[in-house]
Amino acid sequence: MTNEIREKVMEMLVDVLAEEGEGIGEIGPDDDLSEFGVNSMTFIRLVLALEMEFGVSWEDDDLQYQNFLTLNNIIRYVEATMASTSA
């Protein structure tokens, strides 16, 4: 499922950044997303998109920037949240 999540997260990230007028090049799995234009507003929009797409919900206290700093961090966080809600 990780590849499916990776593809979907990447697609959502591209969409969110495109709406902000930011284009992105090649993003590595451990690249700092702030270098590609992710700021506080795009962070919020990405979190909302992730919640809707994957059927997860995070409390405000859970939304720590380091969980969303890289593509790999986002994928791990989404997977962990999905696993804990399905358990």
N, C-alpha and C positions, 0 to 999 in steps of 0.2 A: 504494500500500500504506500510505502514511502515515495516511490516514483510518481504515483498518482498525486499524492499530496504535494510533492515538489513541483510538478508541472502546474498544478492548480494555483499554488502560492505564487509561483513566478508569473503566471498569467494575471493574477489579481494585482500583484505589485506593478507590473507593466501598465495595467489599466489605471490604477490609482495615480501613478506618476504621470501618465499621459494626460489625465484630467487636470493635473497641476501644470501642464505645459512642459514637463520634464521628459526628455527622452533618455533612455538608458542603453548602454552598450552591453557588453558581456559582463554578467555578474557571476563571480565565483561563489561557491557555497559558504565561504567564510569571510567574504568581503564585508566591510562595514557599510551598511546600507545608507548611512548619512552621507557618504561620499557620492551617492547616486541621487541625492535630492530628497531623501526621506527626512522630513522634519516633524514637528509635533502635530501639524494638521494632517499630513499624509499618514502618520502613525495611527492616528485615531480612525481615519477612513479605512486603512488597511485592517485594523482590528475589527471594525464593524463588518467589513467584507468577509473576514475569516470566520467570525461568529455566525454569520448568515449561511455561508457556504458549507461549513462543517458541522453546524448544529451544536456549537459549543457556546458557552457563556463564561465570561471571566468577571470577577469582582474587580472594582477599581484598584484594590490593594494588590491584585495579581498582575496588574499591567505594569511590570517593571521593564524599563527600556532594554536591559541586557537580555531579556527573553526574546526580543525582537530585533536585536542588533545585526544579525546575519540571517541569511536564508536557512542555514542549518539550524540555528537557534529557533527560528519560527517553526520549522518542521518538527523538531523535537518537542517543542511546547504544545503544538497542536496535537501531535500523537499522544503525548502524556495526558492531555486534557481529555481527549477522546477515550483513552483507555480507562481513565478514572471515572468517567461518566457512564461507561458501559459495564463497569464492574458491579 
